[in-house]
Amino acid sequence: MSDSSARGAANAVTLIRDARHWQTGERIERAFANGQVLERAPAAPDRVIEAGGAILAPGLVDLHVHLREPGQTAKETIESGARAAAAGGFTSVACMPNTKPVLDSVAWIEWVRHRAEKALCRVLPIAAVTVGQEGAQLTEFVALERAGAVALSDDGRPIMNAGLMRHALEYAKQTRLPIVVHEEDLTLRGDGAMNEGLTATRLGIRGIPAAAESVMVRRDVELAELTQGRVHFAHLSCKASFDALRDGKARGLRVSGETCPHYWMLTDEAVADYDTRAKMNPPLRSDLDREATVEAIADGTIDCFVTDHAPHTEDEKRQPFDQAPFGIVGLETALALTIAGLVRPGHLSLSRALELWTEAPRRVFGLPEVSIEPGSPADLVLFDPELEWTVDTSRFASRGRNTPFDGWRLSGRVLATFCGGQQTFALEGAPAEARA
Ligand SMILES: [Zn+2]
């Protein structure tokens, strides 16, 4: 413990000593005060954190989380979700509008922003594309942008009507907001509950073909061309979708895409014993799709990572497989799963992996730049890529415990997170924990 104190005042200077630069690996120190990284450390900082060679990076950004507020606070709240984000090294999260009620008006966007003022990370609301996410009437895009929405999405549902999707893309051009699409042809999904394939057949569970996702990605690549609109593809999970996105990019269209750790870590075999913790939408796919996910990340087809953090109560997940809700939590395991699935096997360098959680998502949504250099907002994460730990959902800050990674031994742990210069997380026992 080597923490010489004085938190309190906003103008107090914190010095992080003996950290490693997330890009260059060189030994650095950084001081910050008033929410900003300083040009140089003063001779007598108010607080010193000995990083012991841990990596210092810009705070992580997650463009796709479900905070469940308003309406479903037993699953998660803005407060608990933001605390989980801080524990995972995130300083900004964009929250999806499929709450109850739906975030489809200026009043609800303002409500979320107000509610998030004291939260432990920046919460950026995404507004619905259609009123009530009912797929019929477009919301007021321009007013929603002015109210602070960072994107538009009917996530949780596809926009099945192609004509409406065309109008949405044209109307959104009056704003800087991307349309974030949850791609799923409902006529192909039917009442499927997991990936269509051998495992589903063996378990007697109705399957969802990968084409339910990819035919919609193909459609929206075509509509991006027709409208010259801006499309961002949410949680892509299968080879044919990556191929469609790759094709759209090659044609110079304004398209981008994201994927999540579970798609590079797992296949549909994780459902083996009717484990509802492996039930998500899009579903875990075949090993061929898992390999294609890694390839699409490595070759730059995928623009950024997201968690699709989707908390549910234990009672809901304890239902029979068919009836249990789709979704897993992801904020507190994201970084370690990135190291386990991508960095350790040599698919990505650590700095590139971090970029996909920091600068890359900022570019996708046009968010202000954050770095660890002087003048930047002090949104920072200090983490140890070698530190081993066991995932224990009973210790999660999230109200959600629904993850198939419970009990996994992983390496890579966040030691401390700072948002706007304020410490929002400290790992128990880590040097950055002790406080004034
Ligand atoms: Zn979705």
Residues whose N, C-alpha, C, O or C-beta is under 5 A from the ligand:
A	BS01	ZN	D155 G156 H182 N281
